[in-house]
Amino acid sequence: MKIEYFVKRDFKTASAFVGVAALKGILLEYYAIVIMEEDQYFGVLTAIDIVRKPHIIAIDCLCDKTAIDLDCSLDIALSKMKYENTEVLPVFDNKKIIGLVFKSDIVEYLNEHNKELQSEIEQQTERLEKQNSEFKEKIQQQKLELENIIEQRTTELIDLVETKDKFIRIIAHELRSPFNTILGFLNLLQKNLRNYDLDKIEKFLTQIYSSANITFDLLVNLLDWLKAKDNKFPFNPEKTCIHKLLTEDILTTSFCAEQKQIIITNNVPENICAYIDKNMVRTIFRNLITNAIKYSEIDGEITIFARETELLIEVSIKDTGHGLSPEIIEKIFKTEGITSLTGTANEQGTGLGLLICKEFVEIEGGKIWVESILGQGSEFKFTLPKFVEQNTNDNNA
């Protein structure tokens, strides 16, 4: 792994001739200050430098800190820090400083494999406390903050790995339904190509193309999601007609519905518009409709409708299936709700689709819930932000 992932590009700068007293408070917050005049770089100043050389102005306190490049490895960076007994190194690109790399950030990443480095940090902190009593209490606070950051970043790293694993499984789950549609129509065409007229063949090919296109879009979006930094998922809201969007999504699930002779009715008014990310809401619709088909009996019915409030749109997907027990409802949108479930025609299910529905709905700014009674079907409801002109103006601003 390269050092570029640890570069802090938002760094504090100070004049080479500023007084040390004025920098002490800043060092407690930023841990290091780049000393430079206009474009001329002099060095990096830390609290340790001030302790070692308690001079009047910043430039007199500077200690050598070897500059490193973006392609420098962690091992080399750590070796230079240890050799120069420093907590920070400047990073240069094209002979210009672009940021700082802190030892603490590397320690956070290496975690348990860097016990020796953690011990060195603690020993160095103790030496600082002995060298200058003025900094003792403040440095102790820095140490506690550093440990909290290490714990927090470690937790975030574990969560990130778990999230990636989770969404890799979701990709496989999400691709299953459209591929069933594609393979189903291709199978029919293969067996009956010489018997079907051109109109029917064209209809099947249109549905195959639609499913394949949406499948590709889904794959791209989910992979982009996994690559997103800082848990910021791709989110591009725009004015969207719910009725039209839903009609397209019903088409992608029509093959599965026809196999069980289930009627899907779109009762969403054509004039209802939401301010949403189309790809996210398509995934929500596709999952909830597929879920309703899966757990409905043959000759069942799925009804989809929506109503407007002042700022929200409430969408409802109601089926005539078996319904859900209170115990299942309690955990259906939670991680523990990921269990192997079987549909009325032995379709396989995992519950991952409902989890991604919950996450996407919340990203859209809404909420999702289910109302169900055993033996009387289920009704999944969720809210979306309503489109108003102010949304567009704010977005352009």
VOPAGU-2260 file (C-alpha; in pm, 1 decimal, decimal comma):
REM VOPAGU-2260
SITE   aa  ch    i         X         Y         Z
SITE  MET   A    0       0,0       0,0       0,0
SITE  LYS   A    1     129,1     346,6     -94,8
SITE  ILE   A    2     164,5     639,4     139,1
SITE  GLU   A    3     -68,8     853,9     -74,4
SITE  TYR   A    4    -372,9     712,1     107,7
SITE  PHE   A    5    -252,8     868,8     432,9
SITE  VAL   A    6    -168,4    1218,4     305,6
SITE  LYS   A    7    -341,6    1499,3     496,3
SITE  ARG   A    8    -374,4    1769,2     233,3
SITE  ASP   A    9    -548,0    2017,3     459,6
SITE  PHE   A   10    -253,2    2137,3     667,2
SITE  LYS   A   11    -177,3    2449,1     870,8
SITE  THR   A   12      97,2    2687,4     759,6
SITE  ALA   A   13     291,8    2958,1     940,7
SITE  SER   A   14     563,4    3210,0     867,1
SITE  ALA   A   15     922,9    3109,3     929,4
SITE  PHE   A   16     967,9    3408,9    1158,2
SITE  VAL   A   17     656,5    3379,2    1372,7
SITE  GLY   A   18     707,5    3344,3    1745,7
SITE  VAL   A   19     701,8    2996,3    1906,6
SITE  ALA   A   20     459,9    3107,3    2176,5
SITE  ALA   A   21     198,6    3188,5    1912,9
SITE  LEU   A   22     231,0    2838,7    1763,6
SITE  LYS   A   23     187,4    2630,7    2079,7
SITE  GLY   A   24    -191,0    2653,5    2083,7
SITE  ILE   A   25    -210,7    2574,2    1713,1
SITE  LEU   A   26      10,6    2265,5    1757,8
SITE  LEU   A   27    -230,0    2123,0    2013,4
SITE  GLU   A   28    -500,2    2116,5    1745,4
SITE  TYR   A   29    -304,7    2043,1    1426,1
SITE  TYR   A   30      -7,7    1847,2    1570,8
SITE  ALA   A   31     219,2    1987,7    1297,6
SITE  ILE   A   32     262,1    2317,8    1110,9
SITE  VAL   A   33     425,1    2367,6     771,0
SITE  ILE   A   34     669,6    2658,1     787,0
SITE  MET   A   35     680,8    2845,4     458,3
SITE  GLU   A   36     694,5    3192,3     307,1
SITE  GLU   A   37     473,8    3226,5       1,0
SITE  ASP   A   38     586,7    2928,9    -213,1
SITE  GLN   A   39     918,7    2870,4     -33,8
SITE  TYR   A   40     909,0    2565,2     195,6
SITE  PHE   A   41    1130,5    2563,4     506,1
SITE  GLY   A   42    1015,3    2257,5     699,1
SITE  VAL   A   43     757,2    2108,2     934,4
SITE  LEU   A   44     734,2    2212,5    1299,2
SITE  THR   A   45     593,2    1990,4    1577,4
SITE  ALA   A   46     560,7    2012,7    1954,0
SITE  ILE   A   47     862,6    1783,6    1983,4
SITE  ASP   A   48    1074,3    2030,7    1787,4
SITE  ILE   A   49     981,4    2311,0    2026,2
SITE  VAL   A   50    1073,8    2094,4    2325,0
SITE  ARG   A   51    1409,6    2005,7    2171,9
SITE  LYS   A   52    1489,5    2358,8    2057,3
SITE  PRO   A   53    1292,5    2608,0    2265,6
SITE  HIS   A   54    1395,3    2910,1    2058,1
SITE  ILE   A   55    1203,7    3230,0    1999,4
SITE  ILE   A   56    1101,1    3194,8    1635,0
SITE  ALA   A   57     976,8    2896,3    1435,3
SITE  ILE   A   58    1264,6    2862,5    1191,9
SITE  ASP   A   59    1514,1    2812,2    1478,2
SITE  CYS   A   60    1312,8    2512,9    1608,7
SITE  LEU   A   61    1299,6    2321,9    1280,7
SITE  CYS   A   62    1450,6    1973,3    1270,3
SITE  ASP   A   63    1526,3    1785,5     949,2
SITE  LYS   A   64    1230,2    1587,3     818,3
SITE  THR   A   65    1297,1    1405,8     495,2
SITE  ALA   A   66    1037,7    1470,1     227,6
SITE  ILE   A   67     875,4    1163,0      70,1
SITE  ASP   A   68     692,8    1104,6    -258,9
SITE  LEU   A   69     336,9     982,0    -311,4
SITE  ASP   A   70     456,7     638,0    -422,7
SITE  CYS   A   71     657,7     583,3    -106,0
SITE  SER   A   72     574,9     259,7      79,6
SITE  LEU   A   73     458,7     240,4     441,2
SITE  ASP   A   74     774,3      56,2     546,2
SITE  ILE   A   75    1002,4     324,1     406,6
SITE  ALA   A   76     793,7     604,2     556,9
SITE  LEU   A   77     793,8     440,3     900,3
SITE  SER   A   78    1167,8     377,8     878,2
SITE  LYS   A   79    1235,4     743,7     802,2
SITE  MET   A   80    1011,1     854,8    1088,0
SITE  LYS   A   81    1191,6     623,4    1327,7
SITE  TYR   A   82    1536,2     725,8    1204,5
SITE  GLU   A   83    1458,4    1096,3    1233,4
SITE  ASN   A   84    1255,4    1049,3    1554,4
SITE  THR   A   85     958,5    1241,3    1418,0
SITE  GLU   A   86     581,7    1198,8    1411,8
SITE  VAL   A   87     531,8    1361,3    1073,8
SITE  LEU   A   88     686,6    1377,5     727,3
SITE  PRO   A   89     613,0    1619,2     443,0
SITE  VAL   A   90     490,0    1475,4     111,6
SITE  PHE   A   91     611,8    1633,4    -212,1
SITE  ASP   A   92     481,4    1608,5    -566,9
SITE  ASN   A   93     661,0    1785,5    -850,3
SITE  LYS   A   94     893,7    1950,9    -595,1
SITE  LYS   A   95     601,1    2108,4    -411,3
SITE  ILE   A   96     459,6    2014,3     -73,2
SITE  ILE   A   97     106,2    1877,3    -103,0
SITE  GLY   A   98      43,1    1745,2     246,1
SITE  LEU   A   99     164,4    1572,1     561,5
SITE  VAL   A  100     176,8    1208,6     668,3
SITE  PHE   A  101     137,7    1133,2    1040,2
SITE  LYS   A  102     269,0     824,9    1211,4
SITE  SER   A  103     -57,6     796,0    1406,4
SITE  ASP   A  104    -257,3     745,4    1085,7
SITE  ILE   A  105     -32,0     460,3     974,4
SITE  VAL   A  106     -59,3     303,2    1320,7
SITE  GLU   A  107    -437,2     313,8    1293,1
SITE  TYR   A  108    -422,9     122,3     966,0
SITE  LEU   A  109    -172,7    -137,2    1080,4
SITE  ASN   A  110    -354,6    -178,7    1417,0
SITE  GLU   A  111    -262,8    -505,2    1591,7
SITE  HIS   A  112      33,5    -570,9    1363,2
SITE  ASN   A  113     206,9    -256,7    1487,9
SITE  LYS   A  114     224,6    -314,6    1862,7
SITE  GLU   A  115     589,7    -220,3    1863,8
SITE  LEU   A  116     511,9     109,9    1691,0
SITE  GLN   A  117     236,9     184,3    1943,3
SITE  SER   A  118     481,2     117,3    2226,6
SITE  GLU   A  119     727,9     356,9    2068,1
SITE  ILE   A  120     461,2     627,0    2050,7
SITE  GLU   A  121     379,3     577,5    2418,3
SITE  GLN   A  122     748,9     587,0    2515,4
SITE  GLN   A  123     798,6     897,6    2309,5
SITE  THR   A  124     501,0    1058,3    2482,0
SITE  GLU   A  125     653,0     975,5    2819,9
SITE  ARG   A  126     984,9    1131,4    2715,5
SITE  LEU   A  127     803,8    1446,0    2611,9
SITE  GLU   A  128     632,4    1463,6    2949,7
SITE  LYS   A  129     971,3    1440,6    3126,5
SITE  GLN   A  130    1140,1    1693,0    2898,1
SITE  ASN   A  131     886,4    1968,2    2939,0
SITE  SER   A  132     631,9    1982,6    3221,7
SITE  GLU   A  133     451,7    2265,9    3045,4
SITE  PHE   A  134     335,1    2021,5    2775,5
SITE  LYS   A  135     270,1    1722,0    3002,7
SITE  GLU   A  136    -104,1    1758,9    3058,4
SITE  LYS   A  137    -174,1    1862,1    2700,0
SITE  ILE   A  138      31,1    1578,7    2549,3
SITE  GLN   A  139    -152,2    1328,5    2770,5
SITE  GLN   A  140    -475,3    1455,5    2626,8
SITE  GLN   A  141    -334,0    1410,7    2278,7
SITE  LYS   A  142    -246,7    1052,9    2361,3
SITE  LEU   A  143    -599,0     976,8    2478,7
SITE  GLU   A  144    -739,9    1136,0    2166,9
SITE  LEU   A  145    -502,1     933,5    1951,1
SITE  GLU   A  146    -611,3     607,7    2115,4
SITE  ASN   A  147    -974,1     698,9    2060,3
SITE  ILE   A  148    -903,1     775,0    1695,4
SITE  ILE   A  149    -720,9     442,0    1655,2
SITE  GLU   A  150   -1017,1     256,6    1804,6
SITE  GLN   A  151   -1263,9     451,6    1593,1
SITE  ARG   A  152   -1070,2     401,7    1270,1
SITE  THR   A  153   -1026,0      32,0    1344,4
SITE  THR   A  154   -1401,5      -2,9    1392,0
SITE  GLU   A  155   -1461,6     188,5    1070,0
SITE  LEU   A  156   -1218,4     -38,4     884,1
SITE  ILE   A  157   -1392,3    -351,8    1013,4
SITE  ASP   A  158   -1731,8    -205,8     919,6
SITE  LEU   A  159   -1601,3    -119,0     573,4
SITE  VAL   A  160   -1479,3    -475,3     511,6
SITE  GLU   A  161   -1809,8    -617,1     634,9
SITE  THR   A  162   -2002,5    -372,0     416,9
SITE  LYS   A  163   -1803,3    -469,2     108,7
SITE  ASP   A  164   -1863,4    -838,4     173,3
SITE  LYS   A  165   -2230,5    -766,6     226,0
SITE  PHE   A  166   -2270,1    -578,0    -100,6
SITE  ILE   A  167   -2083,5    -838,7    -300,9
SITE  ARG   A  168   -2353,7   -1081,1    -186,5
SITE  ILE   A  169   -2618,3    -822,8    -268,2
SITE  ILE   A  170   -2486,1    -790,6    -622,8
SITE  ALA   A  171   -2535,9   -1163,1    -677,5
SITE  HIS   A  172   -2880,7   -1142,5    -520,0
SITE  GLU   A  173   -2986,7    -840,0    -724,5
SITE  LEU   A  174   -2870,9    -990,9   -1054,5
SITE  ARG   A  175   -3066,9   -1312,6   -1003,8
SITE  SER   A  176   -3411,9   -1175,1   -1091,7
SITE  PRO   A  177   -3326,8    -994,3   -1418,1
SITE  PHE   A  178   -3114,4   -1286,6   -1533,0
SITE  ASN   A  179   -3409,4   -1519,0   -1467,5
SITE  THR   A  180   -3612,4   -1295,0   -1696,7
SITE  ILE   A  181   -3344,3   -1292,7   -1965,5
SITE  LEU   A  182   -3284,7   -1668,2   -1950,3
SITE  GLY   A  183   -3659,7   -1739,7   -1941,3
SITE  PHE   A  184   -3735,0   -1546,1   -2258,4
SITE  LEU   A  185   -3424,5   -1681,6   -2432,2
SITE  ASN   A  186   -3537,6   -2034,0   -2346,3
SITE  LEU   A  187   -3880,8   -1966,5   -2496,4
SITE  LEU   A  188   -3725,0   -1820,5   -2810,7
SITE  GLN   A  189   -3485,6   -2112,5   -2845,0
SITE  LYS   A  190   -3765,9   -2367,8   -2825,2
SITE  ASN   A  191   -4024,9   -2180,8   -3030,9
SITE  LEU   A  192   -3829,4   -1956,3   -3267,9
SITE  ARG   A  193   -3975,8   -2122,6   -3579,7
SITE  ASN   A  194   -4329,6   -2107,9   -3438,7
SITE  TYR   A  195   -4339,7   -1745,9   -3316,0
SITE  ASP   A  196   -4428,5   -1458,6   -3546,8
SITE  LEU   A  197   -4201,0   -1154,5   -3574,1
SITE  ASP   A  198   -4418,5    -941,9   -3345,9
SITE  LYS   A  199   -4389,1   -1189,9   -3061,6
SITE  ILE   A  200   -4016,0   -1233,5   -3115,9
SITE  GLU   A  201   -3974,0    -854,9   -3116,0
SITE  LYS   A  202   -4172,0    -830,3   -2788,7
SITE  PHE   A  203   -3952,3   -1092,7   -2622,1
SITE  LEU   A  204   -3631,4    -929,4   -2745,7
SITE  THR   A  205   -3750,6    -591,6   -2615,5
SITE  GLN   A  206   -3806,4    -739,9   -2270,3
SITE  ILE   A  207   -3469,1    -917,8   -2283,0
SITE  TYR   A  208   -3293,8    -594,5   -2379,6
SITE  SER   A  209   -3471,5    -400,5   -2104,9
SITE  SER   A  210   -3372,0    -653,9   -1838,5
SITE  ALA   A  211   -3014,2    -673,8   -1966,1
SITE  ASN   A  212   -2980,8    -295,5   -1972,8
SITE  ILE   A  213   -3115,4    -252,0   -1620,5
SITE  THR   A  214   -2894,0    -537,9   -1500,7
SITE  PHE   A  215   -2588,7    -363,6   -1639,3
SITE  ASP   A  216   -2687,8     -32,7   -1479,4
SITE  LEU   A  217   -2743,3    -208,0   -1148,4
SITE  LEU   A  218   -2403,0    -376,0   -1160,6
SITE  VAL   A  219   -2224,4     -49,8   -1240,6
SITE  ASN   A  220   -2405,2     139,6    -965,2
SITE  LEU   A  221   -2339,6    -120,1    -697,9
SITE  LEU   A  222   -1972,2    -148,7    -791,7
SITE  ASP   A  223   -1940,9     230,4    -780,6
SITE  TRP   A  224   -2105,9     219,0    -440,2
SITE  LEU   A  225   -1846,8     -28,3    -312,1
SITE  LYS   A  226   -1566,0     197,3    -437,3
SITE  ALA   A  227   -1707,1     512,9    -281,7
SITE  LYS   A  228   -1480,9     680,7     -25,6
SITE  ASP   A  229   -1580,0     767,0     329,1
SITE  ASN   A  230   -1907,0     576,1     300,0
SITE  LYS   A  231   -2044,4     839,2      64,2
SITE  PHE   A  232   -2260,3     652,4    -181,9
SITE  PRO   A  233   -2337,1     786,3    -532,8
SITE  PHE   A  234   -2651,3     997,8    -500,1
SITE  ASN   A  235   -2788,0    1209,7    -786,1
SITE  PRO   A  236   -3147,5    1317,6    -717,7
SITE  GLU   A  237   -3364,4    1468,5    -990,7
SITE  LYS   A  238   -3729,4    1523,0   -1076,3
SITE  THR   A  239   -3881,3    1181,9   -1153,3
SITE  CYS   A  240   -4230,1    1062,1   -1248,7
SITE  ILE   A  241   -4303,9     771,4   -1012,9
SITE  HIS   A  242   -4570,0     616,4   -1239,4
SITE  LYS   A  243   -4335,8     599,3   -1539,8
SITE  LEU   A  244   -4043,0     469,1   -1335,8
SITE  LEU   A  245   -4262,1     202,2   -1178,2
SITE  THR   A  246   -4398,0      93,5   -1518,6
SITE  GLU   A  247   -4042,7      25,6   -1636,7
SITE  ASP   A  248   -3962,6    -174,6   -1323,4
SITE  ILE   A  249   -4280,9    -380,9   -1349,3
SITE  LEU   A  250   -4167,7    -480,9   -1698,7
SITE  THR   A  251   -3842,3    -625,9   -1562,9
SITE  THR   A  252   -4035,9    -848,6   -1321,8
SITE  SER   A  253   -4317,0    -942,5   -1561,2
SITE  PHE   A  254   -4171,7   -1280,3   -1653,3
SITE  CYS   A  255   -4163,3   -1398,1   -1289,9
SITE  ALA   A  256   -4516,7   -1265,9   -1238,3
SITE  GLU   A  257   -4647,5   -1441,7   -1550,3
SITE  GLN   A  258   -4500,6   -1770,5   -1434,3
SITE  LYS   A  259   -4726,6   -1754,4   -1125,4
SITE  GLN   A  260   -5014,8   -1580,5   -1309,3
SITE  ILE   A  261   -4988,0   -1283,9   -1072,9
SITE  ILE   A  262   -5143,3    -952,3   -1177,1
SITE  ILE   A  263   -4943,4    -638,6   -1099,2
SITE  THR   A  264   -5148,8    -317,7   -1098,4
SITE  ASN   A  265   -4987,5      26,0   -1112,3
SITE  ASN   A  266   -5232,3     264,8    -942,8
SITE  VAL   A  267   -4979,4     542,8    -889,9
SITE  PRO   A  268   -5116,5     873,9   -1028,7
SITE  GLU   A  269   -4924,3     988,2   -1335,3
SITE  ASN   A  270   -4879,5    1342,0   -1202,0
SITE  ILE   A  271   -4686,9    1245,7    -887,3
SITE  CYS   A  272   -4321,4    1349,6    -911,5
SITE  ALA   A  273   -4045,8    1284,8    -657,8
SITE  TYR   A  274   -3698,8    1432,8    -609,5
SITE  ILE   A  275   -3498,8    1109,0    -609,4
SITE  ASP   A  276   -3206,3     914,1    -746,2
SITE  LYS   A  277   -3365,2     700,7   -1020,9
SITE  ASN   A  278   -3123,2     409,6    -990,6
SITE  MET   A  279   -3175,0     375,5    -616,4
SITE  VAL   A  280   -3555,0     385,8    -641,7
SITE  ARG   A  281   -3551,5     137,8    -931,3
SITE  THR   A  282   -3365,1    -102,0    -703,3
SITE  ILE   A  283   -3621,4     -42,2    -426,1
SITE  PHE   A  284   -3916,9    -110,3    -658,4
SITE  ARG   A  285   -3753,5    -414,0    -816,2
SITE  ASN   A  286   -3674,4    -570,8    -479,1
SITE  LEU   A  287   -4015,5    -507,6    -324,1
SITE  ILE   A  288   -4208,6    -626,3    -633,0
SITE  THR   A  289   -3990,0    -936,1    -667,8
SITE  ASN   A  290   -4038,8   -1002,3    -296,9
SITE  ALA   A  291   -4416,8    -970,9    -332,8
SITE  ILE   A  292   -4418,1   -1210,7    -629,7
SITE  LYS   A  293   -4201,4   -1459,5    -444,4
SITE  TYR   A  294   -4430,8   -1485,5    -143,4
SITE  SER   A  295   -4764,8   -1469,9    -326,2
SITE  GLU   A  296   -4963,7   -1771,1    -436,7
SITE  ILE   A  297   -5052,6   -1848,5    -799,6
SITE  ASP   A  298   -5330,9   -1617,1    -932,0
SITE  GLY   A  299   -5235,6   -1359,6    -670,0
SITE  GLU   A  300   -5249,1    -982,7    -709,5
SITE  ILE   A  301   -5000,9    -705,6    -634,5
SITE  THR   A  302   -5127,2    -348,7    -614,3
SITE  ILE   A  303   -4901,2     -44,8    -610,0
SITE  PHE   A  304   -5027,3     301,2    -525,9
SITE  ALA   A  305   -4900,8     628,6    -383,0
SITE  ARG   A  306   -5030,8     936,7    -208,4
SITE  GLU   A  307   -4886,0    1283,0    -159,2
SITE  THR   A  308   -4840,4    1484,4     156,5
SITE  GLU   A  309   -4701,5    1836,4     177,4
SITE  LEU   A  310   -4336,4    1730,7     140,4
SITE  LEU   A  311   -4341,8    1351,8      98,5
SITE  ILE   A  312   -4474,9    1078,3    -124,6
SITE  GLU   A  313   -4585,6     756,6      44,1
SITE  VAL   A  314   -4561,3     450,8    -181,3
SITE  SER   A  315   -4733,8     122,0     -97,2
SITE  ILE   A  316   -4680,0    -223,6    -249,7
SITE  LYS   A  317   -4956,8    -457,9    -134,2
SITE  ASP   A  318   -4973,3    -832,2    -205,4
SITE  THR   A  319   -5218,1   -1115,9    -139,1
SITE  GLY   A  320   -4956,1   -1351,2       2,8
SITE  HIS   A  321   -4940,8   -1536,3     333,4
SITE  GLY   A  322   -4839,9   -1233,4     538,0
SITE  LEU   A  323   -4573,8   -1205,4     806,9
SITE  SER   A  324   -4560,1   -1289,5    1175,1
SITE  PRO   A  325   -4478,5   -1017,3    1432,4
SITE  GLU   A  326   -4143,3   -1187,8    1501,0
SITE  ILE   A  327   -4037,3   -1162,5    1134,9
SITE  ILE   A  328   -4163,3    -804,0    1105,4
SITE  GLU   A  329   -3949,2    -708,3    1406,9
SITE  LYS   A  330   -3621,1    -808,5    1239,7
SITE  ILE   A  331   -3700,7    -797,1     866,6
SITE  PHE   A  332   -3505,4    -474,0     803,7
SITE  LYS   A  333   -3215,4    -564,6    1034,3
SITE  THR   A  334   -2892,9    -754,5     971,1
SITE  GLU   A  335   -3020,7   -1048,2    1174,4
SITE  GLY   A  336   -3308,4   -1065,9     926,6
SITE  ILE   A  337   -3074,3   -1214,7     665,6
SITE  THR   A  338   -3197,2   -1573,0     664,1
SITE  SER   A  339   -3270,8   -1833,6     401,3
SITE  LEU   A  340   -3638,8   -1803,9     308,0
SITE  THR   A  341   -3837,2   -1996,2      46,5
SITE  GLY   A  342   -4115,8   -1852,1    -168,1
SITE  THR   A  343   -4451,2   -2014,6    -244,0
SITE  ALA   A  344   -4301,8   -2177,5    -555,9
SITE  ASN   A  345   -3978,2   -2274,3    -377,8
SITE  GLU   A  346   -3801,3   -1954,8    -487,1
SITE  GLN   A  347   -3486,3   -1886,9    -287,9
SITE  GLY   A  348   -3452,2   -1569,0     -82,7
SITE  THR   A  349   -3205,5   -1422,4     166,7
SITE  GLY   A  350   -3357,6   -1095,7     289,2
SITE  LEU   A  351   -3066,2    -896,2     147,3
SITE  GLY   A  352   -3298,7    -719,7     -93,1
SITE  LEU   A  353   -3499,0    -569,7     191,6
SITE  LEU   A  354   -3180,1    -451,2     361,8
SITE  ILE   A  355   -3067,0    -263,2      53,9
SITE  CYS   A  356   -3420,3    -120,0      22,1
SITE  LYS   A  357   -3392,6      19,2     374,7
SITE  GLU   A  358   -3048,9     169,7     311,7
SITE  PHE   A  359   -3152,2     328,1     -18,9
SITE  VAL   A  360   -3477,3     467,3     123,0
SITE  GLU   A  361   -3285,6     627,0     410,1
SITE  ILE   A  362   -3030,6     775,7     169,1
SITE  GLU   A  363   -3324,8     925,9     -21,0
SITE  GLY   A  364   -3437,8    1083,4     306,4
SITE  GLY   A  365   -3738,0     857,2     370,5
SITE  LYS   A  366   -3831,0     561,2     585,4
SITE  ILE   A  367   -3962,6     211,6     514,8
SITE  TRP   A  368   -4188,0     -22,3     710,0
SITE  VAL   A  369   -4425,3    -315,9     662,5
SITE  GLU   A  370   -4781,2    -377,2     774,2
SITE  SER   A  371   -4889,5    -739,9     766,2
SITE  ILE   A  372   -5124,3    -993,8     921,1
SITE  LEU   A  373   -5070,4   -1367,0     880,7
SITE  GLY   A  374   -5304,2   -1504,7     616,4
SITE  GLN   A  375   -5397,8   -1159,2     484,9
SITE  GLY   A  376   -5094,7   -1053,5     281,8
SITE  SER   A  377   -4837,1    -782,2     338,6
SITE  GLU   A  378   -4811,3    -413,5     255,6
SITE  PHE   A  379   -4464,9    -260,9     228,8
SITE  LYS   A  380   -4463,9     117,0     255,2
SITE  PHE   A  381   -4190,3     374,1     213,8
SITE  THR   A  382   -4163,3     750,5     175,5
SITE  LEU   A  383   -3973,9     962,8     -75,9
SITE  PRO   A  384   -3913,4    1338,3     -93,4
SITE  LYS   A  385   -4171,4    1516,4    -308,0
SITE  PHE   A  386   -4046,4    1729,6    -596,7
SITE  VAL   A  387   -4096,0    2101,3    -544,7
SITE  GLU   A  388   -3933,1    2387,3    -735,2
SITE  GLN   A  389   -3724,9    2481,5    -428,8
SITE  ASN   A  390   -3537,3    2148,9    -458,1
SITE  THR   A  391   -3410,6    2245,6    -801,7
SITE  ASN   A  392   -3315,9    2597,2    -696,4
SITE  ASP   A  393   -3125,5    2472,4    -390,9
SITE  ASN   A  394   -2945,6    2212,7    -599,8
SITE  ASN   A  395   -2834,1    2468,0    -857,2
SITE  ALA   A  396   -2722,3    2703,9    -582,2
